[in-house]
Amino acid sequence: MPQKAKASTNRPIIVLVRPQLGENIGKAARAMLNFGLSELRLVSPRDGWPNPSAGPAASGADIVLEQAQVFDSVGQAVSDCEHVYATTVRKRGVTKPVLTPEKAAQDITTLSGRHAILFGPERSGLETDDVAVARAIITVPINPEFASLNLAQAVILCAYEWSKHQTLVQPTIDEELPPAPQEELDGLIDHFTSLLEPRGYFLPEARAATTARTLRNMLTKPRWNHLEVRTMRGVLSALGREPRNDAPES
């Protein structure tokens, strides 16, 4: 039996019980790391460990796989945990508290001690003896006509609910730019007006003021930043030019 690595308090350990496919272990590892979890324990993986199929499926979550530990039984895997949760759609004849992932995440965040969440094999889920080890059951409201989640989906549900109680940075491609100053926005509206007036857009005259106001309201809704205003001005300038001789025919 491997020696257990020291886990962070209130950071749940993910325990995959008799997982069948290396790809699913890798996908579960990816789901874990997406939401800040990294301690993975495996109980008697069917195809042994390490599994060459897990790495590609993890899509970069290699640290989770490298640190994964293997145990012979559920009891051994969670022997150092004060709080153990079994994920299952059915109680399987065992009377235990039944929690949603959201409520379990609250308990994990607030209750002292180490927490582990059990996930069963892909085909059959946790057996009654596996659930008996747990102190509570985690289940989700799900379509009774199709109550089937794959392993990574089940892991990501619990990991996501836990992450909502943590401080994780929302990933962004670019920093959000501030809104464009009013002067730039007015310039954009004037640019539209200058191109539309010669084409009779604001006729009849009796409707001109209302039409101009509607146009302004429409153009102020998107909360343009200066880059977007500049881009749109470039579009309008291009539309206002005579077509180039080398432009493709429509």
PLY file of the C-alpha trace (Angstrom):
ply
format ascii 1.0
element vertex 250
property float x
property float y
property float z
element edge 249
property int vertex1
property int vertex2
end_header
0.00 0.00 0.00
1.52 3.36 -1.01
2.13 6.07 1.54
-0.44 8.82 1.16
0.76 12.29 0.22
-0.24 15.09 2.54
-3.34 16.80 1.15
-4.54 20.34 1.71
-7.37 20.70 4.21
-10.74 21.43 2.61
-9.42 20.43 -0.81
-11.18 17.18 -1.69
-9.30 14.09 -2.81
-10.79 12.46 -5.90
-10.92 8.68 -5.63
-11.69 6.64 -8.74
-12.81 3.18 -7.75
-11.91 0.42 -10.22
-11.78 2.76 -13.25
-11.83 0.84 -16.50
-10.28 2.98 -19.24
-7.09 5.00 -19.14
-8.74 7.65 -21.30
-11.40 8.21 -18.65
-8.81 8.55 -15.91
-7.06 11.19 -18.03
-10.29 13.07 -18.67
-11.11 13.00 -14.97
-7.64 14.41 -14.21
-8.24 17.20 -16.71
-11.59 18.02 -15.09
-9.93 18.12 -11.67
-7.15 20.50 -12.64
-9.57 22.79 -14.48
-11.06 23.62 -11.11
-7.99 23.53 -8.88
-7.91 19.93 -7.66
-4.81 17.80 -8.03
-4.86 14.85 -5.62
-6.06 11.71 -7.38
-6.26 8.23 -5.88
-7.05 5.09 -7.85
-8.48 1.90 -6.44
-7.57 -1.20 -8.45
-7.65 0.32 -11.95
-8.67 -2.45 -14.34
-5.76 -2.01 -16.77
-3.13 -1.23 -14.16
-1.21 1.96 -13.57
0.39 3.92 -15.13
-1.76 3.70 -18.22
-0.39 5.09 -21.52
-3.87 6.14 -22.65
-4.37 8.49 -19.71
-1.77 11.11 -20.68
-3.18 12.22 -24.05
-6.70 12.36 -22.61
-5.53 14.56 -19.73
-4.62 17.32 -22.20
-1.82 18.73 -20.06
-3.01 17.75 -16.58
0.12 15.62 -16.25
0.84 16.66 -12.66
-2.39 15.01 -11.54
-1.48 11.74 -13.22
2.14 11.81 -12.06
1.11 12.20 -8.43
-1.78 9.72 -8.59
-1.61 6.92 -6.02
-2.95 3.40 -6.35
-4.63 1.38 -3.59
-6.06 -2.10 -3.32
-9.30 -1.14 -1.59
-11.56 1.82 -0.95
-10.90 1.56 2.76
-7.15 1.92 2.24
-7.59 4.82 -0.14
-9.61 6.88 2.34
-8.17 5.68 5.64
-6.77 9.14 6.46
-10.00 11.01 5.64
-12.57 12.16 8.15
-15.23 12.86 5.52
-15.97 10.47 2.66
-18.66 11.05 0.02
-19.93 8.47 -2.44
-21.31 9.66 -5.77
-24.25 7.57 -6.90
-27.63 8.02 -8.52
-29.21 5.47 -6.21
-28.79 4.81 -2.49
-28.29 1.11 -3.25
-29.99 0.04 -0.03
-27.70 2.10 2.23
-29.28 4.73 4.49
-27.01 7.77 4.57
-27.38 11.55 4.27
-27.96 12.51 0.64
-26.33 15.76 -0.53
-26.26 17.72 -3.76
-22.79 18.59 -5.12
-23.42 22.16 -3.98
-24.16 21.14 -0.37
-21.21 18.74 -0.32
-18.95 21.54 -1.54
-20.14 23.75 1.32
-19.36 21.01 3.82
-15.94 20.38 2.29
-15.14 24.07 2.58
-16.35 24.51 6.15
-15.83 21.21 7.97
-12.37 20.52 9.37
-10.56 17.37 8.36
-9.73 15.71 5.07
-12.39 14.99 2.48
-12.57 12.35 -0.25
-15.13 11.89 -3.02
-15.62 8.39 -4.44
-16.51 7.76 -8.09
-17.37 4.31 -9.32
-16.47 2.31 -12.44
-17.76 3.67 -15.72
-20.07 0.77 -16.49
-21.70 0.05 -13.15
-20.90 2.80 -10.67
-20.08 2.20 -7.02
-21.04 -1.10 -5.44
-23.02 -1.26 -2.20
-19.87 -2.11 -0.23
-18.13 0.95 -1.69
-20.99 3.22 -0.70
-21.01 1.70 2.78
-17.54 3.14 3.41
-18.82 6.66 2.83
-20.50 8.86 5.40
-22.73 10.66 2.90
-24.01 10.28 -0.63
-23.69 12.89 -3.36
-26.32 12.78 -6.08
-27.74 15.24 -8.60
-31.25 15.86 -9.90
-31.09 14.17 -13.26
-33.38 12.98 -16.02
-34.81 9.68 -14.70
-35.19 8.51 -18.30
-31.44 8.88 -18.85
-29.62 8.98 -15.53
-26.16 8.32 -16.95
-23.12 10.55 -16.46
-19.67 9.62 -17.69
-16.81 9.63 -15.23
-15.34 13.00 -16.20
-18.78 14.64 -16.12
-19.38 13.40 -12.59
-15.96 14.63 -11.46
-16.39 18.04 -13.07
-19.78 18.57 -11.40
-18.26 18.12 -7.94
-15.04 19.96 -8.73
-16.91 22.93 -10.15
-19.18 23.26 -7.12
-16.14 23.15 -4.85
-14.35 25.77 -6.94
-17.22 28.23 -6.46
-16.12 28.57 -2.83
-12.50 29.25 -3.79
-10.67 32.17 -5.36
-10.01 31.13 -8.93
-9.11 33.63 -11.64
-11.51 33.84 -14.54
-9.40 33.09 -17.63
-9.41 35.79 -20.27
-7.67 36.07 -23.61
-7.21 39.84 -23.34
-7.68 42.35 -20.60
-11.03 44.10 -20.97
-10.55 47.55 -22.44
-12.35 50.53 -20.88
-15.30 52.09 -22.69
-14.47 54.59 -25.41
-14.75 58.26 -24.39
-17.86 60.10 -25.54
-15.87 62.07 -28.11
-14.89 58.88 -29.94
-18.42 57.51 -29.80
-19.83 60.77 -31.16
-17.28 60.57 -33.97
-18.50 57.09 -34.84
-22.13 58.25 -34.92
-21.22 61.28 -37.05
-19.36 58.97 -39.42
-22.46 56.83 -39.84
-24.56 59.95 -40.38
-22.23 61.40 -43.00
-22.42 58.23 -45.07
-26.15 57.69 -44.65
-27.43 61.22 -45.32
-26.47 61.36 -49.03
-28.23 58.06 -49.54
-31.55 59.34 -48.17
-31.47 57.23 -45.03
-33.00 60.00 -42.88
-35.94 60.69 -45.21
-38.74 61.59 -44.92
-37.74 64.82 -43.19
-40.52 64.52 -40.62
-38.94 61.29 -39.31
-35.31 62.43 -39.49
-34.92 63.33 -35.80
-36.51 60.07 -34.62
-34.43 58.01 -37.03
-31.22 59.74 -35.88
-32.13 59.16 -32.24
-32.82 55.48 -32.85
-29.47 55.14 -34.62
-27.67 56.80 -31.69
-29.43 54.57 -29.16
-28.48 51.48 -31.14
-24.82 52.51 -31.43
-24.46 53.38 -27.73
-25.80 50.04 -26.46
-22.76 47.81 -27.16
-20.46 49.74 -24.75
-17.77 50.12 -27.42
-14.14 50.41 -26.35
-11.74 52.62 -28.30
-10.40 49.72 -30.36
-13.89 48.68 -31.43
-14.78 52.27 -32.34
-11.60 52.58 -34.40
-12.32 49.29 -36.14
-15.86 50.32 -37.00
-14.65 53.68 -38.30
-12.26 51.76 -40.56
-15.16 49.66 -41.83
-17.20 52.75 -42.62
-14.27 54.44 -44.35
-13.80 51.37 -46.53
-17.51 51.32 -47.43
-17.38 55.02 -48.32
-14.55 54.63 -50.83
-14.98 53.86 -54.50
-14.52 50.16 -55.21
-10.96 49.20 -56.15
-10.35 48.12 -59.73
-8.86 44.84 -58.52
-11.84 44.05 -56.28
-13.34 40.62 -57.06
-16.60 40.62 -58.95
-19.66 39.55 -57.01
0 1
1 2
2 3
3 4
4 5
5 6
6 7
7 8
8 9
9 10
10 11
11 12
12 13
13 14
14 15
15 16
16 17
17 18
18 19
19 20
20 21
21 22
22 23
23 24
24 25
25 26
26 27
27 28
28 29
29 30
30 31
31 32
32 33
33 34
34 35
35 36
36 37
37 38
38 39
39 40
40 41
41 42
42 43
43 44
44 45
45 46
46 47
47 48
48 49
49 50
50 51
51 52
52 53
53 54
54 55
55 56
56 57
57 58
58 59
59 60
60 61
61 62
62 63
63 64
64 65
65 66
66 67
67 68
68 69
69 70
70 71
71 72
72 73
73 74
74 75
75 76
76 77
77 78
78 79
79 80
80 81
81 82
82 83
83 84
84 85
85 86
86 87
87 88
88 89
89 90
90 91
91 92
92 93
93 94
94 95
95 96
96 97
97 98
98 99
99 100
100 101
101 102
102 103
103 104
104 105
105 106
106 107
107 108
108 109
109 110
110 111
111 112
112 113
113 114
114 115
115 116
116 117
117 118
118 119
119 120
120 121
121 122
122 123
123 124
124 125
125 126
126 127
127 128
128 129
129 130
130 131
131 132
132 133
133 134
134 135
135 136
136 137
137 138
138 139
139 140
140 141
141 142
142 143
143 144
144 145
145 146
146 147
147 148
148 149
149 150
150 151
151 152
152 153
153 154
154 155
155 156
156 157
157 158
158 159
159 160
160 161
161 162
162 163
163 164
164 165
165 166
166 167
167 168
168 169
169 170
170 171
171 172
172 173
173 174
174 175
175 176
176 177
177 178
178 179
179 180
180 181
181 182
182 183
183 184
184 185
185 186
186 187
187 188
188 189
189 190
190 191
191 192
192 193
193 194
194 195
195 196
196 197
197 198
198 199
199 200
200 201
201 202
202 203
203 204
204 205
205 206
206 207
207 208
208 209
209 210
210 211
211 212
212 213
213 214
214 215
215 216
216 217
217 218
218 219
219 220
220 221
221 222
222 223
223 224
224 225
225 226
226 227
227 228
228 229
229 230
230 231
231 232
232 233
233 234
234 235
235 236
236 237
237 238
238 239
239 240
240 241
241 242
242 243
243 244
244 245
245 246
246 247
247 248
248 249
